[in-house]
Amino acid sequence: MIVGDLLELDDLHIEVAWASPHLLDREVTGVTSTDLQDPARYLQRGELVLSGLVWWRPGEGQAAMRFANALRIAEVAALLAGEGTHGTVPAELVEACRRHGIPLLSVPTGTSFRSVTDRVYLRLGGDLQAHAEGQAALPAAARRALTQLLRAQASPDELLERAVADLGLPGCSLTTGSGRVLATSAQPPAHGPAHGPAHGSAHGPALAPASAAAHTPPRRAPRTAATPVPVGPPADSPFDGWLLQPHTEAGPTATALLHGLAELLAPLATRDRATATAQRQTGTRLIELLDSGADTEAEAERALALSGLPPQQRLTPVAARIDGAPATWPAAALAEALHELPAPFVAAPDGRGGAVALSPAPEDRIAETLQRVLPRLEAALTGGRRLRLGIGATVEPLAHELRAALVQARYALDVEPPGAVGRCSRITSLEALLRGVPAEITAEFRRRVLAPLIEHDRANTVSLLDTLDAFLRHSASWSRTAEALHLHVNTVHYRVKRIEELTGRSLLKLEDRLDLWAALRCTPA
């Protein structure tokens, strides 16, 4: 496919805003959407770039130049500019694209970016099939029937059901790298391959975009040791990428057919990857604005309105971190988890080595879902890596409230150990609060406050630390402490007096008791 082919799609009404004839002959490898002003790091050579131009303001010629320069650096095929935001393609952007040699096409208000993306990937998929004609494992008649279903935007469930019936394949599922089921089929008919339309096909929903979860209960593929077949682009993390997973081990013939089916489904996987990339870009910009402070309050709320989240609904922030993993992994893990909920979301790297997401789902529902899928996500990790998850308060969709809730979600990451989900709403004690403080801080606080007692206990058989802990746990009751430690009350009096002398703190004062209690609750170095 070349850029000029877009002008032949009459129903999309795409027109040239600026381009020379030879630039319209550029090869197209994919398509991605972005509204970042500098999207270069998210783009790949040969891609079409769709932009609604929400980053541009009248008179910002330099902004247009920077955007066009980013496209030039990434060696994209062309820019498709939506007219919906400004009513027309700005003259400054036309000049910037001319200066940098970027073909510029206009997309009218009535044409959705999703329509453009779908048509491009169907065309790319057709090119791939034509190139592979004679080599593909699928029989020509079955390929034509499945291609017709693809062009009719049939659901992946229907495609798999038809393929299994027509080709006599074992039942199989389409899954992500970490096991989330995107589509599934039944076992083939007992009489072998069918020669007509499949009967009893599962007319499930089409795949949800990256910013939304499928509105169906989560499905699970049968546990099997059968070898999966990759579909589409290679995975960027253990959580994404598509796999065609047979439910039983396939023989040589069925394996060849599965590879042919994977090739046929590759455009769907590529489109899904592009949608997920665009969603992360939107989320990245939103999180950057929320984190940057009060000066960007209005801009952050505008970005929130354009994020695809439902307007005027309260939002719950979620944070993720995978220590020692690439920066893109936490966002992929978070998106994979939130796809299990029947609610849209945005998830993106936070620029701090972790990721954050926003969802209108209630906190309790999010917590239950994260706890349920956490074992599956952690099973995809290697090298002893662990996934940490934290949930902040559910707040109104206002920048200052979301900013505070994001801080809470990040703090809640460390309130619970790996394997559990931290929730800011569950931090209702000093002990829980301290668990979120970095270990380097709590260990030093413990050492400074309790150092004299620690040194005493090293040189003596009597533990003043144990005495202090028992005394505070029993609300400074001499008799109950003596009973708990099997000591005489006078011995407790003597030891408490010694504790006060060594620490310089009075156990009659509430603030001193709190300091000593907190130090005892801190993790030793």
ABEGO torsion letter per residue (X at the ends): XBAAAAAABAAAGBBBABBBAAAAABBBAEBBBBABABAAAABBBGBBBBBAGAABBBGBAAAAAAAAAAAAAAGBABBBBBAAAAGBBBAAAAAAAAAAGBBBBBBBAABBAAAAAAAAAAAAAAAAAAAABGABABBAAAAAAAAAAAAAGBBAAAAAAAAAAAAGBBBBBBBBAAGBBABBBBBBBAAEBBABBBBGBBBBBBBBBAABBBABBBBBBBBBABBBBBBEBBBABAABEBBBBBABBBBAAAAAAAAAAAAAAAAAAAAAAAAAAAAAAAAAAAAAAAAAEAAAAAAAAAAAAAAGBBBGBBBBBBBBBBBGBBAAAAAAAAAAAAAABBBBBBBBBAGAGBBBBBBABBAAAAAAAAAAAAAAAAAABBGGBBBBBBBBBBBBBBAAAAAAAAAAAAAAAAABBBGBBBBAAABABAAAAAAABBAAAAAAAAAAAAAAAAAAAAABABBAAAAAAAAAAAGGBAAAAAAAAGBBAAAAAAAAAAAAAAAGBBAABAAAAAAAAAAAABBBX
